[in-house]
Amino acid sequence: MQIIKQRYYTPEEYLELEEAADYKSEYIDGQIIPMAGGTINHNQIALNLSTELNFAFKKQNYLVFMSDVRLWIPQKHTYTYPDVMILAGEPEFFNNRRDIILNPQIIVEVLSKSTKGYDREDKFQAYRTISTFQEYLLIDETRIHVDQFSKTGKKQWTLREYDEEDEAIALVTVPFEISLHDLYNKVKFEPVESKGESPDVEELG
């Protein structure tokens, strides 16, 4: 990840810069880190999931936010933009700012080649300091593969993996289920090239 200048920024300075910026950046303990632009697959997966969630929760007391809503993680002095967040009940806003929330129950990240290590390790560690955080989905954009982490106790999480199109992901902490076929609808994968062969694009839909 590229860091903007080697100096410390206060959270207030970051927010001022972010409001004037043409692109989004994360803030991690004094450092400002530009976010890479998302791919078509990344956008399609996040849209598929958010659309299904929003419909499922139409008459239930859950809220779904996509990547334009900022999350503040006080214990890690971090501002970030999760791809999808699910909240139970009313959102808690930081300093009465309606673009910064504090209390997600479920967080979803669509993995890119450049950020998948960070999403699995440091970011997951930061998310686990949030008291309301109960479930984490990591969705691969280059193949059919999802990791589902759910909290089972203090400092205890279980992992379930999904990698078959006919499987369905059932969230543990909210009443919602989606098939991998629907999750990856209209997503095009670039298969690994074999020597002497031209790659074909595989599309789900």
N, C-alpha and C positions, 0 to 999 in steps of 0.2 A: 504494500500500500504506500502511496506517495503522500508525504506530509507537507503541508503548506508552511514553509519557513520553520526554522528551529528556534521557536520562542514559545513562551507560555501565554495562552489566551485565557482570560477569565470566561466563565459561562456567559456573562453579560455581553462581553465583546463578541463571542461566537454568535449569539442570537442577533446582535446588530448586523454583523457581517452576513449572516444567513438570510436575513430579510432583504438585503440588497443584492444578493448573489444571483447569478443566472443559472446556477446548478446547486444541487444539494450536497451538503457535507455532513459528516458525523463529527462529534466532539468527544474525545477520549482523554480525560484527565489533563486538560490544558492544550491538547494538540487538535488541530483541525485537519480532517482527512477527507478529501473529495471522494464522492461515491461514483463508481463506474456506472456508465449508462447501461440500462437493462437490454437484453436481447428480446427478439420477438417471442421466443419460447418462454422466457421469463415472464413477460407480460401476459401471455396467453394462459399460463398455468395460474398465476395470481388472480387473473380475471375469472377463470373458470371456477376456482374455489370460492372467491368472494361472492360471485353471483349465486352459487348454490347455497352458501351460508346465509346470505341476505334473504333469500326466498324461504329457507327453512325456519328462520327466526322472525319471520314477519309478524307473528302474533305472540312471540316469546320475549322475555326480558333480557335479551342479549344484544349487544351492539358489535358491528363488524367495521373495522377500519382498514383501509389500504395504506400504501406507503407514503401518503402525503401528511399523515399525522405523526408528530414527533413524540418519542418516548424519552423521558428523563429517568435515569437510574442513579439515585442519590449516592448509594454506597460506592459506586464506581466512577462518580463524576462524569457520566457519559450521557450524551444525547445521540439517539439513533433513530432510524426510520425502518422499523420492521416491515416486511412485505405485506403481512396480514396480521391483525390482532383481533382477538375476540374478548369482549368484556362482559361480565355478568353484572346486571344492575346499572347504576349510574357511573359515568366516568368521573375520576378524580383528576381535576386539572391542576397543574403546577402554577402557583402564583396567579390563579384565576385566568390563565391564558388558555383559550379554548383550542389551541393548536398543539398543546403539550399535555400528555396524559401520564398517569403514574401507576395505573392498576390493571394491566392486562391479565387475563386468566390463561389465555392460549396465545402463543406466538408462532407464526409460520415464516420460514425463510426459504426462498427458492434459491438453490445453490448455483453459483456460477464458478467457473474454473478459477477465477482470481480470488474469490472470497470463501470458498467452501471450507477451507481449513480454519479460518477465523470464525465462521459461523458455528462450526462444530465445537470449537474449544473456547477461546477467550470470550466470544459473545455469549455462548451458552452459560459460561461461568458467571458473567455479569447478569444475565437474565435471572439466574437462580438466586440472586440477592433480593429480588422483588417478592414481597410476601404473598401477593395474590397469584403469582405465576405457578401454574399447575401442569402445563402440557406444552410440548414443543414438537413441531413438525419440520423436518428438513426434506425438501423435495428436489430431486435431481432434475435439471432441465435437459440433460443430454441423453437420458435413458429412463426407462420405467423403474424408478427406485425411490422409496420414501422411508425415512426413519422416523418413528414415533416414540418420543420419550414422554412418560407420564410419571408424576410424582406419587410415590407410595408411602412416604413417611419423611421424617426429618433427615435430610441428606441422603435420601434413598429415591432412586429413579429406575424405572424399568424401560427396556428398549424392545420395540417390535419393528421388524422390517417387512416391507411389501415390495414385490418385484414382478408380480404377474398381473396382466391387464384385467383378468376376471376377478381379481381380489377387490375387496371393499375396505376402506379405512373407516373404522368407527371411533370417533373421539371418546375419550374416557370420561371427561369432566363435563361435557355438555351433550345433549341428545342430537347427534348429527352423524350421518354416514354418507360417504361418497365413494363410488367405484373408481378404480384407477383409470378405467376407460373414459369416464366423464372428466376426471381430473386432468387427463392429458388430451382431451378432445381438441382437435385441430393443431396439435403440436407436431412439428416435423423434426425428426431426428436425422443427424448426419452419421451414417454408419462408418465404421472403421474401414479404410481402404485396403484392399488386397493388392498385392503387386500385380501390375499389368491390367488392373480392372478399374473402371470408372465408378465412383461412388454413386449409389442410388439413395434418394431421399425417401424415408419411410414416414408416413403420416397416419396419425390416429384420428378417427372421426367417423 
